[in-house]
């Protein structure tokens, strides 16, 4: 198995004949408006371009998973750091089979996307000759999560390969802990940028939660969602130092954009 980290939450899981694209934000640097205008410098997103090796691996994509995308079915509220206009175009042109939450499916079908698998929380479904389970993801601790597109994480079991838990955009919750302790993923992909809007508390895990996630995970943790969006202040170096200070660095990978991890 290989995990190709492209940028932010966008990656490709390569397993046997499957190349599974996760949360395609594929637009050029600066193609999305800022997510914060006051708390952080209002730079347009993404802050960086896709890595040079992205095009060659994207050509091989066979399937797609979308953790979350929309709220109230309103296009203006779409979470474009997980599905942007370029990502939509890519999926439509390739007619890529997509798995996502059932509650997002009808809206995404209106965009012309090929939704093949509609998922409910904690209900395993067959996929990729293996199995997928959607895990609840809570996009913020405080009242703000009611206005966010809280979606899902996914637990994936490919035949003859390590199991993977993709956290999705979430804070640390009982469901996240259950996924780590009961499902016991060999690999856990953790959204680590500590995204915060101009109001409210963080909508992703703060540093203490990130450390708890790594501490609880039974296997290797891959940290993503870093250094690509203007509302995500946690840097790779900050996370590395925190992990090192807590004797957890040996359990974690913090890939650079374009890195390929082999398991």
C-alpha positions as CSV (number, residue, x, y, z in Angstrom):
1,X,0.0,0.0,0.0
2,X,1.1,3.5,-0.8
3,X,-0.3,6.8,0.4
4,X,0.4,9.8,-1.9
5,X,0.1,13.0,0.1
6,X,-0.8,15.8,-2.3
7,X,-1.9,18.9,-0.3
8,X,-4.0,19.6,2.8
9,X,-6.5,16.8,3.2
10,X,-6.1,15.7,-0.4
11,X,-4.3,12.4,-0.9
12,X,-4.5,9.2,-2.9
13,X,-4.5,5.7,-1.3
14,X,-2.9,3.1,-3.7
15,X,-4.0,-0.4,-2.9
16,X,-3.7,-3.2,-5.5
17,X,-5.7,-2.0,-8.6
18,X,-7.4,0.9,-6.7
19,X,-6.1,4.5,-6.6
20,X,-8.6,6.2,-4.2
21,X,-8.6,10.0,-4.2
22,X,-9.6,11.5,-0.9
23,X,-11.2,15.0,-0.7
24,X,-10.1,16.6,-4.0
25,X,-9.1,20.2,-3.7
26,X,-7.3,20.4,-7.0
27,X,-7.4,24.1,-7.9
28,X,-4.4,26.3,-8.4
29,X,-2.8,28.3,-5.6
30,X,-5.1,31.2,-4.6
31,X,-8.2,29.9,-6.4
32,X,-10.4,29.9,-3.3
33,X,-11.2,33.0,-1.1
34,X,-9.8,33.2,2.4
35,X,-11.5,31.3,5.2
36,X,-10.4,33.9,7.8
37,X,-10.3,37.6,7.3
38,X,-9.6,38.9,10.8
39,X,-8.0,36.3,13.0
40,X,-5.4,35.4,10.4
41,X,-4.0,37.2,7.4
42,X,-6.7,37.0,4.6
43,X,-4.6,35.1,2.1
44,X,-6.4,33.3,-0.7
45,X,-6.5,29.5,-0.6
46,X,-4.9,27.2,-1.2
47,X,-1.6,28.8,0.0
48,X,0.5,26.4,-2.2
49,X,0.1,24.8,-5.5
50,X,-0.2,21.0,-6.0
51,X,3.2,19.3,-6.0
52,X,4.9,18.6,-9.3
53,X,4.2,14.8,-9.1
54,X,0.4,15.3,-8.6
55,X,-0.6,15.2,-12.3
56,X,0.9,11.7,-12.9
57,X,-0.7,10.1,-9.9
58,X,-4.1,11.8,-10.5
59,X,-4.2,10.2,-14.0
60,X,-4.4,6.8,-12.2
61,X,-7.3,7.6,-10.0
62,X,-10.0,4.9,-10.0
63,X,-12.3,5.9,-7.1
64,X,-13.0,8.8,-4.7
65,X,-14.0,9.3,-1.1
66,X,-15.5,12.6,0.0
67,X,-15.6,13.1,3.8
68,X,-17.9,16.2,3.7
69,X,-18.8,18.9,1.2
70,X,-21.9,21.0,1.8
71,X,-24.3,22.5,4.3
72,X,-28.0,23.0,3.7
73,X,-27.4,22.2,0.0
74,X,-26.2,25.7,-0.5
75,X,-23.3,26.0,-3.0
76,X,-21.9,29.0,-1.3
77,X,-21.4,27.0,1.9
78,X,-19.5,24.2,0.2
79,X,-16.3,23.2,2.0
80,X,-14.1,23.8,-1.0
81,X,-10.9,22.6,0.8
82,X,-12.4,19.1,0.4
83,X,-14.2,19.5,-2.9
84,X,-13.4,22.6,-5.0
85,X,-14.5,23.5,-8.5
86,X,-11.5,21.9,-10.1
87,X,-12.1,18.7,-8.0
88,X,-15.7,18.6,-9.3
89,X,-14.6,19.0,-12.9
90,X,-12.0,16.3,-12.5
91,X,-14.5,13.8,-11.1
92,X,-17.2,14.6,-13.7
93,X,-14.8,14.3,-16.6
94,X,-13.5,11.0,-15.4
95,X,-17.0,9.8,-14.2
96,X,-15.1,8.6,-11.1
97,X,-17.2,6.4,-8.8
98,X,-17.6,8.2,-5.4
99,X,-18.4,7.1,-1.9
100,X,-19.8,9.7,0.5
101,X,-22.3,10.2,3.3
102,X,-25.9,9.5,2.2
103,X,-27.0,12.9,3.4
104,X,-24.6,14.6,0.9
105,X,-25.3,12.3,-2.0
106,X,-28.3,14.0,-3.6
107,X,-26.6,17.4,-3.6
108,X,-23.5,16.0,-5.2
109,X,-25.5,14.2,-7.8
110,X,-26.9,17.5,-8.9
111,X,-23.3,18.6,-9.6
112,X,-23.1,15.7,-12.1
113,X,-21.0,13.5,-9.8
114,X,-21.1,9.7,-10.0
115,X,-22.2,8.8,-6.5
116,X,-22.0,5.0,-6.2
117,X,-21.9,4.3,-2.5
118,X,-24.0,6.2,0.1
119,X,-22.9,5.7,3.7
120,X,-24.5,5.9,7.1
121,X,-22.6,6.2,10.4
122,X,-21.2,3.0,11.9
123,X,-22.8,0.9,9.2
124,X,-20.1,-1.1,7.3
125,X,-20.5,-1.4,3.5
126,X,-18.6,-3.5,1.0
127,X,-16.1,-1.4,-1.1
128,X,-12.8,-1.9,-2.9
129,X,-13.2,-5.7,-2.4
130,X,-13.1,-4.9,1.3
131,X,-15.2,-2.8,3.6
132,X,-15.8,0.8,4.6
133,X,-17.3,2.3,7.7
134,X,-18.3,5.9,8.1
135,X,-17.3,7.4,11.5
136,X,-19.1,10.6,12.8
137,X,-16.9,13.7,12.5
138,X,-17.7,16.8,14.6
139,X,-16.5,20.0,13.0
140,X,-15.9,22.0,16.2
141,X,-16.6,21.7,19.9
142,X,-18.8,24.7,20.5
143,X,-22.0,26.0,18.8
144,X,-20.1,26.5,15.6
145,X,-20.3,22.8,14.6
146,X,-24.1,23.4,14.0
147,X,-23.2,25.7,11.2
148,X,-20.4,23.6,9.8
149,X,-20.7,20.7,7.3
150,X,-19.9,18.1,9.9
151,X,-19.2,14.9,7.9
152,X,-17.5,11.7,8.4
153,X,-14.2,9.9,8.9
154,X,-13.8,6.6,7.1
155,X,-12.4,3.2,8.3
156,X,-11.1,1.3,5.3
157,X,-10.2,-2.4,5.1
158,X,-8.5,-3.4,1.9
159,X,-7.9,-7.2,1.4
160,X,-4.4,-8.1,2.4
161,X,-3.5,-4.5,3.3
162,X,-3.2,-2.4,6.4
163,X,-6.4,-1.0,7.7
164,X,-6.8,2.8,7.6
165,X,-8.9,5.4,9.5
166,X,-9.2,8.8,7.9
167,X,-10.4,11.2,10.6
168,X,-12.0,13.7,8.4
169,X,-12.5,17.2,9.7
170,X,-13.2,16.6,13.4
171,X,-12.3,17.5,16.9
172,X,-11.5,14.7,19.4
173,X,-14.7,13.0,20.4
174,X,-16.0,9.7,21.8
175,X,-16.6,8.5,18.2
176,X,-13.0,9.3,17.2
177,X,-11.7,7.4,20.3
178,X,-14.0,4.5,19.6
179,X,-12.7,4.3,16.0
180,X,-9.1,4.2,17.3
181,X,-9.7,1.8,20.2
182,X,-12.3,-0.6,18.9
183,X,-11.5,-0.7,15.1
184,X,-7.7,-0.5,15.8
185,X,-6.6,0.9,12.5
186,X,-3.0,0.1,11.4
187,X,-2.8,3.6,9.9
188,X,-4.7,6.7,11.0
189,X,-4.7,9.9,8.9
190,X,-5.3,12.8,11.3
191,X,-6.5,16.3,10.2
192,X,-4.0,18.4,12.1
193,X,-4.2,22.0,11.1
194,X,-6.3,23.3,14.0
195,X,-8.5,25.3,11.7
196,X,-10.2,28.3,13.3
197,X,-12.6,30.8,11.8
198,X,-12.9,34.4,12.8
199,X,-15.4,33.5,15.5
200,X,-15.6,30.6,17.9
201,X,-13.2,28.0,19.1
202,X,-11.1,25.7,16.7
203,X,-13.1,23.6,14.3
204,X,-10.3,21.0,14.1
205,X,-8.3,19.3,16.9
206,X,-6.2,21.7,19.0
207,X,-2.7,20.6,20.0
208,X,-3.7,18.7,23.1
209,X,-6.2,16.7,21.1
210,X,-3.7,16.0,18.4
211,X,-1.4,14.5,21.0
212,X,-4.2,12.5,22.5
213,X,-5.1,11.2,19.0
214,X,-1.5,10.0,18.4
215,X,-1.3,8.6,22.0
216,X,-4.5,6.6,21.6
217,X,-3.9,5.4,18.0
218,X,-2.7,1.7,18.0
219,X,-0.5,2.2,14.9
220,X,1.1,4.8,12.8
221,X,-0.5,8.3,12.4
222,X,-0.1,10.5,9.3
223,X,-0.8,14.2,10.0
224,X,-2.3,16.2,7.1
225,X,-4.4,19.4,6.7
226,X,-1.2,21.4,7.3
227,X,0.3,24.6,5.8
228,X,-2.1,24.9,2.9
229,X,-5.0,27.0,4.2
230,X,-5.1,30.5,5.8
231,X,-7.2,29.5,8.8
232,X,-4.9,26.5,9.8
233,X,-2.2,28.0,12.1
234,X,-0.5,24.7,13.2
235,X,2.7,24.1,11.3
236,X,4.5,20.9,10.6
237,X,7.4,22.1,12.8
238,X,5.1,23.0,15.7
239,X,3.5,19.6,15.5
240,X,6.8,17.8,15.2
241,X,8.2,19.6,18.3
242,X,5.1,18.8,20.3
243,X,5.2,15.2,19.4
244,X,8.9,15.1,20.2
245,X,8.4,16.7,23.6
246,X,5.8,14.1,24.4
247,X,7.8,11.1,23.2
248,X,5.3,10.4,20.4
249,X,7.3,11.3,17.3
250,X,8.2,7.7,16.5
251,X,4.4,7.0,16.0
252,X,3.8,9.8,13.5
253,X,4.6,10.8,9.9
254,X,4.2,14.5,8.9
255,X,4.6,14.3,5.1
256,X,5.5,17.2,2.9
257,X,3.3,17.8,-0.2
258,X,4.2,15.3,-2.8
259,X,5.6,12.7,-0.4
260,X,4.7,9.0,-0.9
261,X,4.5,6.8,2.1
262,X,4.8,3.0,1.6
263,X,3.4,0.5,4.1
